[in-house]
Structure formats: C-alpha cells, structure tokens
Amino acid sequence: MPAGLPGSNNADNQGNPNKGQSVLFDPASGPKGSPFDHKVITSWNYATGMPVLGVGSGDSVLSTGALSTGIGFGLNTEVPGGVDGVVGTGTTPVDLDSTGNFSSQYIPGTSLPSLAAAADARLLYIGGGKSDVAGVSTPRAVSQLCAAGGGRYLPSVVAGASRDGGTNQGFGTKLVIATGATAFGAAIVAGFTNRSSIGDDFTGEQAQLSLASAQAQFGSAGTAAPVPS
C-alpha cells in the first residue's frame, strides 16, 4: 500500500506525491511497486507460511503504508551539530554533537553505529523481515527508510521530495553537512538535496528552509533506495 502524504490530495497520492508534511516510510510498503504495494491477501501457502498476494485497486491502495514518523528525525529535522559550527567535508564522517549520537554519513535503515552498512534489512525489520514456518530466517536485502514531502501548495506550488523513485523504489536519506549556504531544492552535497521544511500552524502549509554553511541535515537522495526484496 503506497504511503499517502499528509496534506496531499487524492490525485497526488494516486500519482507521485511530493507536497505536504515530510514523512519517513517503510520501503516495503510505501513506494509504488514495493513488495506490499497494491496487494491483498488472497490465501496462504501453508508449506512456506507465507501469504499469497493479489493486486488491490482504487483508493484502497492509498493508505499511509507503514509510516516511521515517530523515530524523531527526518527531512525536517535540524541536527544540533551544525549550529555549533562543526565543519566537515561532504564525505568524511563527523561526530556532530561530541557524543556519537549524531554522525554525518549516517543512512537511516542502512548504517550500523560504526556507519558500516548492515548485511541485510535487520535495522528495518526484526530478524531481517522474513522467516518460514520453522522459524528459519530469510532476511530481506538491505535498504533504507524512505522520505518524501516537504513541498507546499500555497501561496505557490513548491515540490518537495518525491515518494516514488522508480519501479518498486523510494528515496532514502543521508545525514550530510552543508559546505555552503544551501537553498531549499539545492544540493547539500552531491547526490543529496535540501528538502528541509516546517509546517505552518495557521495555514497547514510547509515553509521551506535554507541551510547555513556547516549545518548538518538529512539530505534527500537523488538515487532510488534498494528494494528490500
């Protein structure tokens, strides 16, 4: 079921929404064509313990998917290290708050505390996401939490990060450091765009934010995330 973005209308959500509140979502259920998109359980394969899935239709496929907005960060998060004047390059990891809690080059859903990539999807799903009736784990492939939104309708239309990045895929994020003043929609570093925005309590519309030099932020990836197959 593809994720519908808060603030986007039905036509947007049936297409490829990019306006409304910034959200993070599960790569297995949010993007079009992802493993749980447009499907309903029609029966069970009792030999494998897995459901047999059929294709859904209509507005029933426009649910919010599996949103991950409660984890405390996303495209609209200002990371504390940047405003403290921490300066680094676009590719070298930097401890942003002197505690190790925030490090640049971190990819949500992929990066271990060491910043090395996990071997599979264990950071997204317990046990990697799949097991058979005997309890034998067959983990999904490593992927990333996907992000979308941050755009607005009023007073003019501004596109945020897109939900869909191609067949079966969405766009991940990475914590990167701006090497110069970066407007909304511009590259923070190569391959990662500033989609930082905050909601307006009066209009419900998003206000796009610029980044200052040395400010850290989760950039929206320009390359689609791997499918957690």
C-alpha positions in Angstrom: 0.0 0.0 0.0 1.7 3.2 -1.1 2.1 5.9 1.6 -0.2 8.9 1.2 1.5 12.1 2.3 -0.3 14.3 4.9 -1.6 17.4 3.2 -1.6 15.9 -0.3 -4.8 15.4 -2.1 -6.3 12.2 -3.5 -5.0 12.9 -7.1 -1.5 13.5 -5.7 -1.5 10.3 -3.7 -2.7 8.3 -6.7 0.3 9.7 -8.6 3.6 10.6 -7.1 3.1 13.0 -4.1 5.8 15.4 -3.0 3.9 18.1 -1.2 2.6 18.2 2.4 4.3 17.2 5.7 7.7 15.5 5.4 7.5 11.8 6.4 9.6 8.7 6.6 8.1 5.4 5.5 8.8 1.7 5.1 10.5 0.9 1.7 8.5 -2.4 1.6 5.1 -0.7 1.7 5.4 3.0 0.7 6.6 3.3 -2.9 4.6 2.0 -5.9 5.5 -1.5 -6.9 7.2 -2.2 -3.5 6.7 -5.7 -2.0 3.4 -4.8 -0.3 2.1 -2.2 -2.7 -1.4 -2.7 -4.3 -1.9 -6.2 -2.9 -4.4 -8.0 -0.8 -4.0 -11.5 0.9 -6.0 -14.0 -1.2 -4.8 -17.2 0.5 -2.0 -18.7 2.5 0.8 -21.1 1.4 0.9 -23.3 4.4 4.1 -25.0 3.2 6.0 -21.8 3.5 3.8 -20.0 6.0 3.6 -17.0 3.6 0.5 -15.3 2.2 -0.4 -15.4 -1.4 -0.9 -11.8 -2.6 -3.2 -10.4 -5.2 -3.4 -6.9 -6.6 -5.6 -4.2 -4.9 -7.3 -1.4 -6.7 -8.8 2.0 -6.3 -8.5 4.2 -3.2 -7.9 1.2 -1.0 -4.3 1.3 -2.1 -3.7 4.8 -0.9 -3.3 4.1 2.8 -0.5 5.7 4.8 1.6 2.5 4.4 4.0 1.9 7.2 5.0 5.3 8.3 8.0 5.8 10.6 7.5 9.3 11.8 7.9 8.6 15.5 11.6 8.0 15.4 12.5 11.6 16.0 14.2 12.7 12.8 13.6 13.2 9.1 13.9 15.7 6.3 12.5 18.4 8.5 15.0 17.8 11.4 17.7 20.3 12.2 20.6 18.4 13.6 22.3 20.1 16.6 25.9 19.8 15.5 25.5 22.2 12.5 24.5 25.2 14.6 27.5 24.6 16.9 29.8 25.3 14.0 31.0 21.7 13.3 32.7 21.8 9.9 33.5 18.7 7.8 33.6 17.6 4.3 30.7 16.0 2.4 32.2 12.5 2.6 34.1 12.3 5.8 32.1 11.2 8.9 32.0 13.8 11.6 30.7 13.4 15.2 28.2 16.3 15.2 27.4 16.6 18.9 30.6 15.1 20.6 28.6 12.1 21.9 28.4 9.9 18.9 24.6 10.2 18.8 24.7 12.2 15.6 27.3 11.4 12.9 27.4 12.6 9.4 27.2 10.0 6.6 24.6 8.1 8.6 21.9 6.4 6.4 18.7 5.6 8.3 17.8 1.9 7.9 21.2 1.0 6.5 24.0 2.3 8.7 25.2 0.4 11.8 26.6 2.5 14.7 30.0 2.1 13.1 28.5 3.7 9.9 29.2 0.4 8.1 26.2 -0.9 6.1 24.2 -3.7 7.6 24.4 -7.1 5.8 20.6 -7.2 5.4 17.4 -5.4 6.5 17.8 -6.2 10.2 17.7 -2.5 11.1 14.3 -2.1 9.5 12.7 -5.4 10.5 13.1 -7.8 13.4 15.3 -10.7 12.1 15.6 -9.0 8.8 11.9 -9.3 8.0 11.1 -12.8 6.9 11.1 -16.3 8.3 9.4 -19.6 7.4 7.0 -21.8 9.5 10.0 -23.5 11.1 11.4 -20.1 12.2 14.3 -20.1 9.8 15.1 -16.5 9.0 15.5 -15.4 5.3 16.2 -11.7 5.8 15.3 -9.1 3.2 18.0 -7.3 1.4 19.4 -4.2 3.0 17.5 -1.0 2.2 16.8 2.4 3.6 14.0 4.3 5.3 12.5 6.4 2.5 11.5 10.0 2.8 9.0 12.2 0.9 7.2 15.5 1.2 8.3 19.0 2.4 6.6 20.8 -0.5 3.6 23.1 -0.4 0.5 24.3 -2.4 0.2 27.9 -1.1 0.9 30.6 -1.8 2.6 28.8 -4.8 3.3 25.2 -5.5 6.7 24.0 -4.4 7.7 20.4 -4.9 9.3 18.5 -2.1 10.9 15.1 -2.1 9.0 12.5 -4.2 7.5 9.4 -2.8 8.3 7.2 -5.8 11.7 6.8 -7.3 11.1 4.2 -9.9 9.8 0.6 -10.1 9.5 -0.7 -6.5 11.6 2.1 -5.0 11.5 5.3 -3.0 14.3 7.7 -2.0 16.5 7.3 1.1 18.3 9.9 3.1 21.8 10.6 4.5 23.0 12.9 7.2 25.3 15.4 5.4 27.0 18.7 6.2 26.4 21.8 4.0 29.7 23.2 2.7 28.0 26.5 1.9 24.6 28.2 2.1 22.1 25.8 0.6 18.6 26.9 -0.6 15.6 24.6 -0.5 15.8 22.3 -3.5 19.6 22.7 -3.9 22.2 20.0 -3.4 23.7 20.0 0.2 26.4 17.8 -1.2 26.5 15.8 -4.5 23.6 13.4 -4.6 21.6 14.8 -1.6 19.1 17.6 -1.8 17.9 20.1 0.9 14.2 19.3 1.4 14.0 20.8 4.9 10.7 22.3 5.8 8.4 23.1 8.7 4.6 23.2 8.9 2.7 26.5 9.4 0.2 26.1 12.3 -2.2 28.6 10.7 -2.3 27.5 7.1 -1.1 23.9 7.3 1.3 24.7 4.5 5.0 23.9 4.6 7.7 26.6 4.9 10.9 25.7 3.1 14.2 26.2 4.9 17.7 27.2 3.8 20.8 25.7 5.4 23.8 27.7 6.5 27.3 26.6 5.8 28.4 23.8 8.2 24.8 23.0 9.1 24.0 19.3 9.2 20.8 17.9 7.7 19.2 14.7 6.4 19.5 15.2 2.6 17.1 13.6 0.2 18.8 11.1 -2.0 18.8 11.6 -5.8 19.3 7.9 -6.4 16.5 5.5 -5.5 16.9 3.2 -2.5 17.4 -0.5 -2.9 14.3 -2.7 -2.8 14.1 -4.8 0.4 13.3 -7.9 -1.6 
